[in-house]
Amino acid sequence: MSRNGSPLGRMLTVIDCPNSSLRFLILDCPTESTLDFYMEEFMRLNVVAVVRCCQPTYSASRLTERDIQVLDLPFKDGGVPPPQVVREWLQLVERNKQIAETARDGATPAPTIAVHCVAGLGRAPALVAIALIEMGMKPLDAIEFIRGKRRGAFNKPQIAYLDSYKRSMKPKSSTSNYSLRSSLGRMFKLGGGTTTKASPPPSTLSQPT
């Protein structure tokens, strides 16, 4: 986490991904008056997309003029992302994860996806945690990994949601690359894990004598 000497206590946290050069940037909410500061950081970190989990507080045109995509995925403050938000988020992550694969040779800079809510402690970290889980991290490991870099992230409902989150992406091959399934229905079963029942043993009913 970095505090850049700002009296507003602006905090930007870079989260590296396992087995990928893709990065995430968690931040608090920019405004029109503070956007210039964030723009400098976006350019320095090669931010290719900004996801807004709260109501807009600045014009997206200033970012799109710099070829930075702006994606609005708002959901309830302190809440968990609804299925539609998760679906669109994972599509964005998957596209940029593929781009990041071409950056491994060092010829091009690795892409960074920035995501923010208001304080950058709940909704934004929750989306990043989902991405890390999809990339192979265990849920509680993803939570602790982000908390180690961004103190105070997540509330109890968000932790419970992430702990029961089921991956919706599967390996393309034996490598650690993942691709979206054609159907994301299984992802939306968030109420605890499903158990597979073993087949019952052959019937041992006694035969009439």
N, C-alpha and C positions, 0 to 999 in steps of 0.2 A: 504494500500500500504506500502511496506517495502523497505527501502533503507538500504542495509547491509554494509554501510561504504565503498562502492566501489567507487573508483575514476571514474569509468565508469558510475556510476549512475544506476546500475542495479535495476530494479524494478520488484517485484513479488507481485501479487495481488490475494488473495484467495477470491473466490466468493462462498458463500453457496447457496444451492438450497432450494426453498420452498418445504416443505413436503417430503424431501428426505435427506438422509445423504450423497448423492453424492456431491462432490465439484469440482469446476473448479479453475485452476491456470492460470492466464494471465501473460505473461512475454514478455520481449523483446527477441531478437534473440541471442541464444548462438552461440559461435564459438568454434573451436577446443581448443583455448587457454583459454576460460572461462568456458568450459563445466563442469569441475570438480566442480566449485562452484554450478552450477545448479543441478548437480547430487546429491550433498549433500542435497539440498532442495527437490529434487524429492523423495529421500529415506525417508526423515523426514516426508513428507506429503503423503506418500504412493501413489505416482503417478503411475498409471497403464498404461497410454497411453499419448503420446505426439503428438499433431497435428501441423504440419508445414504448415502455410498458405503462405509461401514465398519459394524461392529457397533454397535448403539445404546448410548450411554453416558448417556442422559438420557431422561426420560419424554416421549413425544410429546404427551401430553395437555395439557401446559402451552402448547404451541403451538397445538393445535387449539382450545383455549379462546379463543384470540385470532383464530380464523378463518384460521390459517396451516396449509396442507396439509403433511403430512409424508409423503414418499415414500422408502421404503427400496429402494435399488438397490446392494446391496453386491457388490463383486467383489474379486479378489485384490490385495493390497497390492503396488504396483509394477507391476501388470499392466495389460492393456487391457480395455475393457468388452466383454463377450460380446454377441451380437446382440440378445438379449432386453432387456438393459439399455439398449442404444442405442435400441431401438424405443420403450420406455416413456419414456425421456428426451426423445426427439424429439416424442412426443405431448404431453408436458407443455409443452415449449417452444412448440409450435405453438399450443396453446390460449391460452397467455399472450401470445404474439405478436399474436394476434388481439385480445385485450383491450387490448394496448398501442396498437393502432391507434386505438381510441376515445379514448385519453388524449392524443392529439396536440394536441387543441384546448386543453389546459391546464385543462379543467374538473375532471378527475379525475387523481390522481397516477399516474405510470407504474408498472407492477408490476416487482418485482425477484424473481428466483429465486435463492435461496441454495443453495449446494452445498458439502459438506465431506467430507473423508476424515479421516485422523488429523492430518497436518501441513498438509494443503491444498496439497501440492506435486506430486502425481502424479495420482491418480484424479479428483479434483474438477476440476483444470484440463483434464484430458483431455476430460471431458464438455463443458465450456464451449468448448473448441477445436472440438469436433465441431459444436456449435451455430453457431459463427462461420463455419465452413466451409460449412454448409448455407445460411447467409445471404449467401454470396457471396465470402467471403475465400478466398484461396489458402491451402493447408495451412501452408506455411512462414511466411506472413505472420501467420496466426492464432497460430502458436507464438511468434513473435517479439513480437507484440502483447501476449500474456499475459505472457511473460517480462519484457517491459519494465515491467510493473506488479507482477509477482510473481516476484522473483528466485529462481532455483533450481527453477522449475517444470519438470516433465517429466524422464524418464530416456530413455536411448537407445531401448529397445523402444517406448516410447510415442511418441517422435518418429517412428520408422520406421512405426508404425501410422498415425499421423495423416498422414504424407507420402503414404501410399498410399490414404488414405480416399477413397471415392467417394461423392459426394452422392446422397442418396435422395429429395430433394425437388426439385420443378421449379417454374418460374414459373407463376403463375396467368394472368398476362398479360404485357404489356411492362413492368410495374412490377417492383419488387424483392420482391414478396410471394411466398411459397412455400407449397406445400401438400404433405402427405404423399401419396405414391403409394399406390394400393390394395394394391400388393404391394411389400414392401421387400426382396425377394430379392436385387436387385442390390447392395444395401448390404453384404451379407454376404460378397461376394467381396473379401476384404481382401488377398489375396496378390498385390499388384502390379496395375498397370493392364492392361486388356484392349486389344488392338490390333485394328483393323478391317482386314482384308485386302482389298486392291483386287482387283477382278474381273480375271481373266487376260485378256490380249488374245486376239482371235480366233485360232483355230488356223491355223498357217502350214505345216501338213504338206503336202509336195509330193504332187500327184496322180500316179498311175502314168501313164506315157506309152506 
